[in-house]
Amino acid sequence: MNCDVMVLVQIMGQSASLMVILDISNTWSVTISTIFAAAYTVSGGLYSVTYTDVLQLICIVIGLVSL
């Protein structure tokens, strides 16, 4: 899968959660999600991004198995 698509899906998923939880517009939620993702990547480097992807994969597998 293309790396750009994976980043887009992660940001859109996070922004959808923010829209529901904080009751804000799609534009603001995408902006906040992008800033958070960029800050997280810059502060932790590629290691933090890889660690997060592994944790997300584990959560996805657990969710699929529990279905």
N, CA, C and O atoms as a printed pandas DataFrame, in Angstrom:
     atom_number atom_name residue_name chain_id  residue_number  x_coord  y_coord  z_coord
0              1         N          MET        A               1    0.851   -1.181    0.000
1              2        CA          MET        A               1    0.000    0.000    0.000
2              3         C          MET        A               1    0.893    1.240    0.000
3              4         O          MET        A               1    1.954    1.266    0.625
4              5         N          ASN        A               2    0.449    2.231   -0.695
5              6        CA          ASN        A               2    1.216    3.462   -0.815
6              7         C          ASN        A               2    1.267    4.171    0.538
7              8         O          ASN        A               2    0.267    4.233    1.253
8              9         N          CYS        A               3    2.426    4.698    0.877
9             10        CA          CYS        A               3    2.637    5.367    2.167
10            11         C          CYS        A               3    1.740    6.594    2.309
11            12         O          CYS        A               3    1.243    6.878    3.399
12            13         N          ASP        A               4    1.531    7.319    1.211
13            14        CA          ASP        A               4    0.676    8.505    1.266
14            15         C          ASP        A               4   -0.751    8.145    1.632
15            16         O          ASP        A               4   -1.412    8.871    2.374
16            17         N          VAL        A               5   -1.223    7.026    1.112
17            18        CA          VAL        A               5   -2.587    6.577    1.413
18            19         C          VAL        A               5   -2.703    6.217    2.884
19            20         O          VAL        A               5   -3.705    6.531    3.525
20            21         N          MET        A               6   -1.693    5.564    3.419
21            22        CA          MET        A               6   -1.724    5.189    4.835
22            23         C          MET        A               6   -1.766    6.415    5.733
23            24         O          MET        A               6   -2.502    6.441    6.718
24            25         N          VAL        A               7   -0.977    7.432    5.397
25            26        CA          VAL        A               7   -0.967    8.666    6.179
26            27         C          VAL        A               7   -2.320    9.353    6.080
27            28         O          VAL        A               7   -2.844    9.835    7.084
28            29         N          LEU        A               8   -2.886    9.402    4.893
29            30        CA          LEU        A               8   -4.190   10.028    4.696
30            31         C          LEU        A               8   -5.270    9.317    5.503
31            32         O          LEU        A               8   -6.107    9.966    6.131
32            33         N          VAL        A               9   -5.255    8.003    5.487
33            34        CA          VAL        A               9   -6.256    7.237    6.237
34            35         C          VAL        A               9   -6.114    7.478    7.731
35            36         O          VAL        A               9   -7.118    7.611    8.430
36            37         N          GLN        A              10   -4.898    7.534    8.228
37            38        CA          GLN        A              10   -4.693    7.778    9.658
38            39         C          GLN        A              10   -5.167    9.164   10.064
39            40         O          GLN        A              10   -5.804    9.321   11.105
40            41         N          ILE        A              11   -4.865   10.162    9.260
41            42        CA          ILE        A              11   -5.290   11.527    9.589
42            43         C          ILE        A              11   -6.804   11.654    9.492
43            44         O          ILE        A              11   -7.421   12.298   10.340
44            45         N          MET        A              12   -7.410   11.057    8.482
45            46        CA          MET        A              12   -8.863   11.133    8.347
46            47         C          MET        A              12   -9.569   10.380    9.482
47            48         O          MET        A              12  -10.612   10.820    9.964
48            49         N          GLY        A              13   -9.006    9.256    9.902
49            50        CA          GLY        A              13   -9.589    8.526   11.023
50            51         C          GLY        A              13   -9.515    9.312   12.316
51            52         O          GLY        A              13  -10.478    9.360   13.083
52            53         N          GLN        A              14   -8.370    9.926   12.553
53            54        CA          GLN        A              14   -8.211   10.735   13.760
54            55         C          GLN        A              14   -9.120   11.952   13.707
55            56         O          GLN        A              14   -9.706   12.332   14.721
56            57         N          SER        A              15   -9.245   12.567   12.541
57            58        CA          SER        A              15  -10.089   13.760   12.441
58            59         C          SER        A              15  -11.562   13.404   12.588
59            60         O          SER        A              15  -12.332   14.198   13.129
60            61         N          ALA        A              16  -11.971   12.230   12.121
61            62        CA          ALA        A              16  -13.362   11.808   12.302
62            63         C          ALA        A              16  -13.674   11.629   13.783
63            64         O          ALA        A              16  -14.759   11.983   14.244
64            65         N          SER        A              17  -12.724   11.083   14.518
65            66        CA          SER        A              17  -12.919   10.940   15.964
66            67         C          SER        A              17  -13.027   12.299   16.644
67            68         O          SER        A              17  -13.876   12.500   17.513
68            69         N          LEU        A              18  -12.169   13.227   16.247
69            70        CA          LEU        A              18  -12.220   14.567   16.827
70            71         C          LEU        A              18  -13.534   15.267   16.505
71            72         O          LEU        A              18  -14.084   15.975   17.349
72            73         N          MET        A              19  -14.041   15.075   15.287
73            74        CA          MET        A              19  -15.309   15.701   14.906
74            75         C          MET        A              19  -16.442   15.243   15.819
75            76         O          MET        A              19  -17.278   16.048   16.230
76            77         N          VAL        A              20  -16.466   13.965   16.131
77            78        CA          VAL        A              20  -17.538   13.430   16.965
78            79         C          VAL        A              20  -17.352   13.824   18.426
79            80         O          VAL        A              20  -18.303   14.259   19.077
80            81         N          ILE        A              21  -16.144   13.676   18.940
81            82        CA          ILE        A              21  -15.895   13.921   20.364
82            83         C          ILE        A              21  -15.992   15.399   20.710
83            84         O          ILE        A              21  -16.621   15.764   21.704
84            85         N          LEU        A              22  -15.370   16.262   19.891
85            86        CA          LEU        A              22  -15.320   17.689   20.204
86            87         C          LEU        A              22  -16.401   18.505   19.512
87            88         O          LEU        A              22  -16.539   19.698   19.782
88            89         N          ASP        A              23  -17.175   17.879   18.620
89            90        CA          ASP        A              23  -18.240   18.545   17.875
90            91         C          ASP        A              23  -17.705   19.775   17.142
91            92         O          ASP        A              23  -18.207   20.887   17.309
92            93         N          ILE        A              24  -16.664   19.544   16.321
93            94        CA          ILE        A              24  -16.064   20.627   15.534
94            95         C          ILE        A              24  -16.189   20.279   14.054
95            96         O          ILE        A              24  -16.530   19.149   13.702
96            97         N          SER        A              25  -15.913   21.251   13.193
97            98        CA          SER        A              25  -16.047   21.033   11.752
98            99         C          SER        A              25  -14.941   20.114   11.224
99           100         O          SER        A              25  -13.920   19.889   11.874
100          101         N          ASN        A              26  -15.187   19.597   10.021
101          102        CA          ASN        A              26  -14.216   18.700    9.392
102          103         C          ASN        A              26  -12.895   19.416    9.129
103          104         O          ASN        A              26  -11.826   18.830    9.304
104          105         N          THR        A              27  -12.961   20.672    8.711
105          106        CA          THR        A              27  -11.740   21.431    8.419
106          107         C          THR        A              27  -10.864   21.573    9.660
107          108         O          THR        A              27   -9.655   21.352    9.601
108          109         N          TRP        A              28  -11.473   21.940   10.774
109          110        CA          TRP        A              28  -10.703   22.092   12.015
110          111         C          TRP        A              28  -10.161   20.755   12.501
111          112         O          TRP        A              28   -9.025   20.685   12.972
112          113         N          SER        A              29  -10.948   19.704   12.396
113          114        CA          SER        A              29  -10.474   18.410   12.888
114          115         C          SER        A              29   -9.309   17.886   12.059
115          116         O          SER        A              29   -8.376   17.304   12.613
116          117         N          VAL        A              30   -9.344   18.081   10.737
117          118        CA          VAL        A              30   -8.226   17.655    9.894
118          119         C          VAL        A              30   -6.994   18.498   10.197
119          120         O          VAL        A              30   -5.882   17.972   10.246
120          121         N          THR        A              31   -7.181   19.802   10.400
121          122        CA          THR        A              31   -6.061   20.686   10.723
122          123         C          THR        A              31   -5.405   20.286   12.042
123          124         O          THR        A              31   -4.180   20.188   12.123
124          125         N          ILE        A              32   -6.206   20.059   13.062
125          126        CA          ILE        A              32   -5.683   19.655   14.374
126          127         C          ILE        A              32   -4.982   18.307   14.281
127          128         O          ILE        A              32   -3.909   18.119   14.856
128          129         N          SER        A              33   -5.584   17.372   13.560
129          130        CA          SER        A              33   -4.985   16.042   13.412
130          131         C          SER        A              33   -3.645   16.103   12.684
131          132         O          SER        A              33   -2.696   15.412   13.055
132          133         N          THR        A              34   -3.578   16.930   11.650
133          134        CA          THR        A              34   -2.337   17.058   10.893
134          135         C          THR        A              34   -1.234   17.681   11.737
135          136         O          THR        A              34   -0.093   17.220   11.712
136          137         N          ILE        A              35   -1.569   18.718   12.480
137          138        CA          ILE        A              35   -0.577   19.360   13.350
138          139         C          ILE        A              35   -0.094   18.377   14.410
139          140         O          ILE        A              35    1.104   18.291   14.682
140          141         N          PHE        A              36   -1.023   17.637   15.006
141          142        CA          PHE        A              36   -0.640   16.651   16.020
142          143         C          PHE        A              36    0.263   15.569   15.425
143          144         O          PHE        A              36    1.277   15.211   16.025
144          145         N          ALA        A              37   -0.098   15.049   14.254
145          146        CA          ALA        A              37    0.705   13.998   13.620
146          147         C          ALA        A              37    2.095   14.512   13.256
147          148         O          ALA        A              37    3.087   13.808   13.447
148          149         N          ALA        A              38    2.171   15.722   12.737
149          150        CA          ALA        A              38    3.472   16.288   12.377
150          151         C          ALA        A              38    4.335   16.521   13.611
151          152         O          ALA        A              38    5.526   16.212   13.602
152          153         N          ALA        A              39    3.743   17.064   14.670
153          154        CA          ALA        A              39    4.500   17.303   15.908
154          155         C          ALA        A              39    4.980   15.992   16.518
155          156         O          ALA        A              39    6.105   15.905   17.009
156          157         N          TYR        A              40    4.125   14.976   16.487
157          158        CA          TYR        A              40    4.489   13.664   17.028
158          159         C          TYR        A              40    5.647   13.061   16.235
159          160         O          TYR        A              40    6.566   12.483   16.815
160          161         N          THR        A              41    5.600   13.195   14.918
161          162        CA          THR        A              41    6.660   12.647   14.076
162          163         C          THR        A              41    7.972   13.392   14.273
163          164         O          THR        A              41    9.032   12.773   14.368
164          165         N          VAL        A              42    7.904   14.715   14.334
165          166        CA          VAL        A              42    9.119   15.513   14.503
166          167         C          VAL        A              42    9.750   15.271   15.869
167          168         O          VAL        A              42   10.972   15.171   15.982
168          169         N          SER        A              43    8.925   15.176   16.902
169          170        CA          SER        A              43    9.476   15.011   18.250
170          171         C          SER        A              43   10.041   13.615   18.489
171          172         O          SER        A              43   11.040   13.464   19.192
172          173         N          GLY        A              44    9.411   12.597   17.911
173          174        CA          GLY        A              44    9.850   11.234   18.179
174          175         C          GLY        A              44   10.617   10.587   17.053
175          176         O          GLY        A              44   11.245    9.547   17.253
176          177         N          GLY        A              45   10.581   11.168   15.892
177          178        CA          GLY        A              45   11.269   10.598   14.753
178          179         C          GLY        A              45   10.541    9.409   14.167
179          180         O          GLY        A              45    9.406    9.107   14.536
180          181         N          LEU        A              46   11.211    8.741   13.250
181          182        CA          LEU        A              46   10.603    7.612   12.560
182          183         C          LEU        A              46   10.312    6.455   13.505
183          184         O          LEU        A              46    9.373    5.692   13.276
184          185         N          TYR        A              47   11.099    6.315   14.558
185          186        CA          TYR        A              47   10.872    5.239   15.520
186          187         C          TYR        A              47    9.482    5.354   16.150
187          188         O          TYR        A              47    8.787    4.349   16.299
188          189         N          SER        A              48    9.078    6.553   16.514
189          190        CA          SER        A              48    7.770    6.725   17.141
190          191         C          SER        A              48    6.646    6.405   16.163
191          192         O          SER        A              48    5.620    5.851   16.557
192          193         N          VAL        A              49    6.830    6.746   14.902
193          194        CA          VAL        A              49    5.809    6.445   13.897
194          195         C          VAL        A              49    5.697    4.938   13.695
195          196         O          VAL        A              49    4.593    4.401   13.610
196          197         N          THR        A              50    6.831    4.262   13.617
197          198        CA          THR        A              50    6.818    2.812   13.460
198          199         C          THR        A              50    6.182    2.138   14.656
199          200         O          THR        A              50    5.397    1.203   14.494
200          201         N          TYR        A              51    6.502    2.590   15.842
201          202        CA          TYR        A              51    5.932    2.028   17.075
202          203         C          TYR        A              51    4.416    2.206   17.091
203          204         O          TYR        A              51    3.685    1.291   17.470
204          205         N          THR        A              52    3.953    3.366   16.686
205          206        CA          THR        A              52    2.521    3.626   16.632
206          207         C          THR        A              52    1.834    2.735   15.611
207          208         O          THR        A              52    0.748    2.219   15.876
208          209         N          ASP        A              53    2.448    2.545   14.448
209          210        CA          ASP        A              53    1.864    1.677   13.426
210          211         C          ASP        A              53    1.748    0.236   13.916
211          212         O          ASP        A              53    0.757   -0.436   13.631
212          213         N          VAL        A              54    2.742   -0.236   14.644
213          214        CA          VAL        A              54    2.690   -1.593   15.193
214          215         C          VAL        A              54    1.551   -1.712   16.204
215          216         O          VAL        A              54    0.807   -2.692   16.186
216          217         N          LEU        A              55    1.412   -0.727   17.078
217          218        CA          LEU        A              55    0.320   -0.755   18.053
218          219         C          LEU        A              55   -1.044   -0.718   17.367
219          220         O          LEU        A              55   -1.971   -1.406   17.794
220          221         N          GLN        A              56   -1.172    0.079   16.308
221          222        CA          GLN        A              56   -2.430    0.135   15.569
222          223         C          GLN        A              56   -2.726   -1.197   14.896
223          224         O          GLN        A              56   -3.878   -1.630   14.872
224          225         N          LEU        A              57   -1.719   -1.846   14.357
225          226        CA          LEU        A              57   -1.910   -3.142   13.732
226          227         C          LEU        A              57   -2.393   -4.165   14.752
227          228         O          LEU        A              57   -3.282   -4.964   14.461
228          229         N          ILE        A              58   -1.812   -4.141   15.938
229          230        CA          ILE        A              58   -2.239   -5.066   16.997
230          231         C          ILE        A              58   -3.700   -4.812   17.352
231          232         O          ILE        A              58   -4.469   -5.758   17.518
232          233         N          CYS        A              59   -4.086   -3.553   17.470
233          234        CA          CYS        A              59   -5.484   -3.227   17.783
234          235         C          CYS        A              59   -6.421   -3.682   16.671
235          236         O          CYS        A              59   -7.515   -4.173   16.949
236          237         N          ILE        A              60   -6.007   -3.525   15.412
237          238        CA          ILE        A              60   -6.829   -3.957   14.289
238          239         C          ILE        A              60   -7.000   -5.469   14.298
239          240         O          ILE        A              60   -8.107   -5.966   14.092
240          241         N          VAL        A              61   -5.922   -6.204   14.533
241          242        CA          VAL        A              61   -5.990   -7.656   14.576
242          243         C          VAL        A              61   -6.903   -8.110   15.712
243          244         O          VAL        A              61   -7.731   -9.000   15.514
244          245         N          ILE        A              62   -6.770   -7.525   16.878
245          246        CA          ILE        A              62   -7.638   -7.882   18.010
246          247         C          ILE        A              62   -9.091   -7.597   17.671
247          248         O          ILE        A              62   -9.969   -8.403   17.979
248          249         N          GLY        A              63   -9.353   -6.456   17.039
249          250        CA          GLY        A              63  -10.719   -6.134   16.653
250          251         C          GLY        A              63  -11.276   -7.103   15.640
251          252         O          GLY        A              63  -12.436   -7.502   15.744
252          253         N          LEU        A              64  -10.474   -7.496   14.654
253          254        CA          LEU        A              64  -10.952   -8.435   13.641
254          255         C          LEU        A              64  -11.175   -9.829   14.224
255          256         O          LEU        A              64  -12.137  -10.506   13.861
256          257         N          VAL        A              65  -10.304  -10.255   15.114
257          258        CA          VAL        A              65  -10.447  -11.561   15.725
258          259         C          VAL        A              65  -11.693  -11.618   16.609
259          260         O          VAL        A              65  -12.357  -12.652   16.692
260          261         N          SER        A              66  -12.004  -10.498   17.268
261          262        CA          SER        A              66  -13.156  -10.495   18.176
262          263         C          SER        A              66  -14.490  -10.466   17.447
263          264         O          SER        A              66  -15.529  -10.713   18.058
264          265         N          LEU        A              67  -14.479  -10.165   16.137
265          266        CA          LEU        A              67  -15.724  -10.183   15.376
266          267         C          LEU        A              67  -16.204  -11.587   15.235
267          268         O          LEU        A              67  -17.245  -11.825   14.622
